[in-house]
C-alpha cells in the first residue's frame, strides 16, 4: 500500500480509537466516581485519563509494527509470536507511562500515588492490554481491507484485444494490460502505466498514479511477468519502473534509498544495489 494510503488509513484508525477511548474514559470515569465516592474527583478521572492517553500515544507504534509483521498463512506462527512479544512491550510501556502521569498528577495536587505490587499489577493490566493491542490491529486491518477493496483488485488479461480474463495456464509471460475491478466498474491498466510494485501480505500492490490496485500473488511471480529492462527489483518488497527513478541515495551497510519522481522514497537493499547501478 502506498505511503499516502497508509497515512490516510492510520489517520482513520486514530480517529476511530480517539472516539472509542473518549467514550470509554467518560463511562469508566463515571463508574469510578460511583464506586469510590470517598475519593476526590480528580483522582478517579486521573486514573482513567492517564490510561487512555497512553493507549492513544502508543497506537502509531502498534500500527507501525503491524505493517512490518503482517499476519499471513505462510508465516502465521512467526508473526503470532512477534505480536505476542509486542503486546507485552505494549503493556509495559502503557503501564509505565500511565503510572508516570499519575505520579505527576498526584504530586501536583500534593499527594502520593502508589501503583502497588508491580508483578501483580502488570499481570492484571496485561489481560486488558493484550485485548487492546489486538483490537488496534483488527481495526487497522479492517480499514486497510476496505480501502483495498474500494481501490479495486487487479487480474491478468489474455491477449490485449480480447478483454477477457483467462485461466492461469493461458496467461502470457508478460501481460500488456491488467483488468481492474473497482466497485461496479471494470477498466484496464496498461503495464506501461505501472509506476512501482509493493508487497502487501498475500497481495502485491500495483501502484498507478499514486493509487494501489491489489493483485493476489507474490513479488517473484509479478517480477517474472514484467519486462526486466523497464522494471527493476530493488528490494524483497519493492519493484520500481526505471524511468520513475529520480536519484539514488547511498546508505550505511551498502543499502540505499531510491527517490522517485513523484517524491516517494523506496528502500534498495544491498542485494539489489549493484544490479540497479548496472541497469
DOTOR-502142 format. One record per residue: x, y, z of N, C-alpha, C in turn. Coordinates in steps of 0.1 Angstrom, whole numbers, plus 5000, padded with zeros to 4 digits. Layout:
! DOTOR-502142
XYZXYZXYZ
...
***
This chain:
! DOTOR-502142
500849885000500050005000500950125000
500650224992501550344991501450425004
502450505006502550585019501450675021
500950745010499850835012498550755017
498350635011497250555016497350505030
498650475034498850425048498650545057
499050665054498850775062497350805064
496550795053495150815054494450705063
494850585061494350475069494650485083
495950515086496350535100495650655107
495350755099494650865105493150825108
492550745099491250695102491250605114
492250515116492350435128492450515140
493350625140493450705151492150775155
491450825145490150895147489150795154
489150675149488250575155488550545169
489850525172490250495185490150615194
490250735189490050855197488650855202
487650825193486250815197486050705207
486650585205486550475214487050515228
488250565228488850605241488150715248
487650815241486950925247485650865254
484950775247483750715252484050635264
485050545263485350455275485850535287
486650645284487150725295485950795303
485050845295483850905301483050805310
482750695304481950595311482650535323
483950505321484750445332484950545343
485150675339485250775349484050795358
482850785351481550795359481450675368
481850555363481750435372482750445383
483950495381484850515392484350605402
483750715398483250815407482150745416
481350665410480250595418480850495427
481950425423482550315431483350375442
483950495440484850555450484350695454
483250705460482750845464483650915474
484450835481485250895492486450965486
486850935473487950995467487651125460
488651215459488451335451488151305437
487451395430487051365416488351365407
489251455410490451455402491251325402
491151245413491851125414491351015405
490050995405489450895396489550935382
489451065379489551105365490951085360
491951115369493351095366493650955362
493050855369493350715366492950685352
491750725348491150685335491850765324
492050895326492550975315494050935312
494850905323496250875321496350745313
495450645315495450515308495150545293
494050615291493550645277494650715269
495250815276496250895269497450815264
497950725273499050635269498650545258
497450495258497050405247497050485234
496550605234496450685222497850715217
498850745226500150775222500850645216
500450525220501150405216500550355203
499350395199498650345187499550355174
500250475172501050485160502250375160
502750345172503750245173503250105169
502050075174501449945171501149935156
500650045150500350045135501650025127
502750095132504050085125504549935126
504449875138504849735139503949645131
502649665131501749585124502049575109
502549695103502949695089504149605086
505049595096506349525094506249375099
505149345105504949205109503449155105
503149165092501749125088501548975090
500248945094499848805095499648745081
500148635079499948565066499948415069
499248335060499148195063500548125063
501448175055502748105053503648125065
503448235073504348265084503548315096
502348255098501448295109502048265123
502748155124503348125137504348225141
505248265132506348365135505648495138
504748535129504048665131503348675145
502648555148501948555161502848565173
504048505172504948515183505448655184
505748725173506248855173505248955179
503948935176502949015181502648985196
502848865200502748835214503748905222
505048905217506148985224505849135223
505349175212505049325211503949365220
502949275222501849315232502349325246
503349245249504049255263504749385264
505449425253506149555253505149665254
504049655247502949755247502449775261
502249665268501749665282502749735291
504049705290505049765299505049915296
505049955284505150105280503850175285
502750105283501450165287501350185302
501750085310501750095324502750195330
503950185324505050285329504650425326
504050455314503650585311502450635319
501550535321500350565329500650605344
501550515349501950545363502750675364
503650705355504350825355503450945354
502450945346501451055345500651075359
500350955365499650965377500451025389
501750985389502651035399502751185398
502951235385503051375383501751455387
500651395384499351455388499151455403
499551355410499351345424500351445431
501551455425502551555431502051695429
501351725418500851855415499751885425
499051785430497951815439498351795454
499751765456500251755469500051615475
499751515467499551385472500651285467
500451155470501351055466500650935459
501150885448500450775441501350655443
500750545446501350415447500650305439
501450255429500850155420500650025426
501449995437501349875444502349775438
502049645440502949535436502949535420
504149565415504349575400504049435393
504449325399504249195392502749165391
502049185402500549165401499949275392
500349395393499749505386499949485371
501149445367501449425352500649305347
500549195355499749085351498249115349
497749195358496349245357496149335345
497149425343496949525332497149445318
498049345318498249275305497049205300
496249155309494949085305494049185297
494149315301493449415293494149465281
495449485283496249545272496449455260
496449325262496649235251495349235242
494249265248492949275240492949415233
493449515240493549645234494449645222
495649575224496649565213496049495201
495349385203494749305192493649385186
492849465193491849545188492349655179
493449715183494049825174494449765161
495049645161495449585148494249545140
493249495147492049445140491349565133
491249685140490649795133491449845122
492849845123493649885113493549795100
493549665103493449575091492149585085
491049605092489749615086489649745078
490249855082490249975074491049955062
492249895063493049875051492449775041
491749675046491049585037489949655029
489149745036488149815030488749915020
489849975023490550065014490949995001
491549875003491949794992490849754983
489749714989488549664982487949784974
487949904980487350014973488350064962
489650034963490550074953490549984941
489949864942489949774931490949654933
490749554925491649434925491949404911
493249374909493749354895493849204892
493749174879494049044874494649054860
495348944856496048954843495048924832
495149004821494348974809495048884799
494348824791494948744780495348844769
495248804756495648894745494949034747
495649144745495149274749493849304742
493549254730492349294722491149214726
491249104735490149024738489349084750
490149144760489449194771488849094780
489248964780488648864788489748794797
489448794810490448724819490548574815
491748524817491948384813492448304825
492448174824492948084834494448094835
494948044846496448054849497348004838
497047884832497947834823497947904809
496947984807496948064794497448204795
497948244807498448374809499648404801
499848514796501048554789502148574799
503448554794504548574803504648714808
504448804798504548954801503249024796
502149024805500949084800501149234797
500349284787500449424784499449504792
498449434797497349504805496949424817
496349484827495749424838494249474839
493349384842491949414844491749464858
491249584860490949634874489449634876
489049574887487649584891487549674903
486849784901486649884912485149904914
484649864925483249874928482449804917
481649874910480749814899481349844885
482649884884483249914871484449834869
484749804856485949734852486649824841
487949834843488649904833490049854832
490849894823492149844820493349934825
494349864830495649934834496649884825
497349964817498449924809499649904817
500349794814501549764822502549884822
502649954811503550064810503150184819
501950184824501550284834501850254848
502250134851502650094864503850164869
503850234880505050314884505950224893
505350144901506150054910505249944916
505749854922505049744928505549724943
504649704952504949684966504249554971
505049484979504449364986503449404997
502449334999501449365009500749235013
501449165022500849035027500748935016
499548885013499348785003499048844989
499248984989499049054976500249134973
500349174960501249274956500449394951
500849514954500049634950500749694938
499949704927500349774915500049924918
501050004917500950154920500850224907
499750294905499450364893498950504897
499650614893499250744896498950764911
499750694920499650714934498550624940
497850544932496750454938497250314937
496750234947497250094948496150004943
496449904934495549804929496049664933
495449594943495949474948495849354938
496849284936496949164928497349044936
496548944938496948824946498148754939
499248744947500348674942501648714949
502748684944504048714951504848804943
505848864949506748954942507548884931
507948764934508648684924507748654912
506548624914505648604903505348724895
505148834901504948954893506149004886
507348984892508549014886508848944873
508448814873508648734861507748774849
506648854853505648894843505949044837
506949104844507349244840508649244832
508749334823509949354814511149394823
512149314825513349354833514049474828
513949504815514549624810513849754815
512649744819511849854824511549854839
511449734845511049724859512249654866
512649724877513849674884513449634899
513849514902513749464916514749534925
514349604935515349684943515349634958
514349554961514149514975513249394975
513249314985512349194985510949234985
510649364988509249404988508949514978
509949554969509749664960510249634947
509549674936509949684923509649824918
510549884911510250014906510550024890
509750114884509950134870511250224868
512150184860513350254858513250404856
512350444847512150584843511450664854
511050604865510450674876511450714887
512750664885513750694895514350834892
514450914903515051054902516451044906
516750984918518150974923518250854932
519450824935519750714945520650764956
520250744968521050794979521750684987
523050674986523750564993523550575009
523450455015523250445030524350365035
524450355048525350275055525050125052
526050045054525949895053525649855038
525849945029525649905015524149925009
523249965018521849985013521750125007
520550155002520350284995518950324996
518650454994517250494992517050544978
515950504972515650544958514650654959
514950774954514050884954513350884940
512050884940511250874928510751014924
510351024911509951154906508651204912
507851114918506651164925506951194939
508151214943508651254956508551134966
508251014961508250894970509650844972
509850764983511150704986510950554988
511750474981511750334982513050284987
513150184996514350135000515050044989
516350044989517049954980518049874989
517949744989518749664997520149634990
521149604998522449574993522449464982
521549374984521549254975521249304960
520449414959519949454945520749584941
521549634949522149764946523049764934
523849664932524849664921524049644908
523049554908522249534896521449664892
521049744902520449874900521349964893
522549974899523550064893523950024879
524049894876524349844863523249884853
522049874857520849904849520850054846
***
